Amino acid sequence: MSSQTDYTPPKVWQWNTESGGTWASTNRPIAGPTHDKVLPVGKHPLQLYSLGTPNGQKVTILLEELLAIGEAGAEYDAHLIKISDGDQFSSGFVAVNPNSKIPALMDHSTPTPTRVFESGSILLYLAEKFGHFIPTEHSARTECLSWLFWQMGSAPYLGGGFGHFYSYAPIKIEYCIDRFTMEVKRQLDVLNRHLETHSFMVGDQYTIADIAIWPWYGAVVQNNAYNAAEFIDAPAYPHVIRWAEQIAERPALKRGRIVNRISGDLADQLHERHDADDFEHRTQDKIAAASD
Ligand SMILES: N[C@@H](CCC(=O)N[C@@H](CS)C(=O)NCC(=O)O)C(=O)O
């Protein structure tokens, strides 16, 4: 193993703002707002405050899926929260999500507006509100929730663990990369074994379990996250690849995955979404803006 720096933890940990790494400027050891700012409110009942990361994509994919099957009440405004600029620490955002992380949702259609935070909770809220993408039969519903909670518990090892140390950390530390690569490969094997005998996470039904898992684990095997498909040997998980490719073809998913996205190909970015036809205008607008 490569050599490690010498470090003896002090008696009391101190906040070192010079710690480096991609997210060092926004990470803090304290909660609460840093500045006063009211969040914008658009015309639709559902107001989403988000960014097109895997956690944000889960919600916009579900909303687009609901709209695609005719649930007009799922119309939404998706406001961009730039976490690299610290937008998640505004007083308005903290009022919707005290945990200062995207995605966060306000439902103005309830007698008093309902706030919903944590992507898994938002998926469950919307699936129950509209009665789709979650099985009604008790054991199938339980299987769906088991995978939904599996994703919520597992993805931090993929994003905060593997992604952080493989991609974002200012130095490559073999011990950390080994530890989290081991865990991510184990998780992919869990999915691969399950998907060998199931079309989707819950039998042959496409549910919020697939919608939660695809943006993280589909992205890794399709080399859309951390440029790590080769490193983790993605071809070793053929059933995950088959499932990811099958889901990636869904028109609603293709729309949902680009909402609030501010990185990658310009054609795959829709910074804010306030109307269904925003998708039609985005390519021309972005390409025109890029060539200005
Ligand atoms: N468990 C949360 C995680 C959300 C999360 O980690 N969001 C990230 C972006 S993907 C974020 O907002 N980070 C900003 C920060 O940590 O300050 C969920 O699933 O909603």
PDBQT file of the ligand as one rigid body, heavy atoms in Angstrom, charges set to zero:
ROOT
HETATM    1  N1  LIG A 301     -29.881  11.941   1.865  1.00  0.00    +0.000 N 
HETATM    2  C1  LIG A 301     -30.067  13.136   1.104  1.00  0.00    +0.000 C 
HETATM    3  C2  LIG A 301     -28.754  13.530   0.480  1.00  0.00    +0.000 C 
HETATM    4  C3  LIG A 301     -28.871  14.804  -0.307  1.00  0.00    +0.000 C 
HETATM    5  C4  LIG A 301     -27.510  15.340  -0.708  1.00  0.00    +0.000 C 
HETATM    6  O1  LIG A 301     -26.467  14.824  -0.275  1.00  0.00    +0.000 OA
HETATM    7  N2  LIG A 301     -27.517  16.390  -1.520  1.00  0.00    +0.000 N 
HETATM    8  C5  LIG A 301     -26.266  17.018  -1.927  1.00  0.00    +0.000 C 
HETATM    9  C6  LIG A 301     -26.172  17.097  -3.436  1.00  0.00    +0.000 C 
HETATM   10  S1  LIG A 301     -26.331  15.508  -4.170  1.00  0.00    +0.000 SA
HETATM   11  C7  LIG A 301     -26.210  18.428  -1.375  1.00  0.00    +0.000 C 
HETATM   12  O2  LIG A 301     -27.197  19.137  -1.405  1.00  0.00    +0.000 OA
HETATM   13  N3  LIG A 301     -25.057  18.859  -0.891  1.00  0.00    +0.000 N 
HETATM   14  C8  LIG A 301     -24.859  20.187  -0.418  1.00  0.00    +0.000 C 
HETATM   15  C9  LIG A 301     -24.098  20.229   0.860  1.00  0.00    +0.000 C 
HETATM   16  O3  LIG A 301     -23.754  19.158   1.391  1.00  0.00    +0.000 OA
HETATM   17  O4  LIG A 301     -23.865  21.336   1.359  1.00  0.00    +0.000 OA
HETATM   18  C10 LIG A 301     -31.133  12.909   0.031  1.00  0.00    +0.000 C 
HETATM   19  O5  LIG A 301     -31.166  11.803  -0.516  1.00  0.00    +0.000 OA
HETATM   20  O6  LIG A 301     -31.927  13.813  -0.235  1.00  0.00    +0.000 OA
ENDROOT
TORSDOF 0
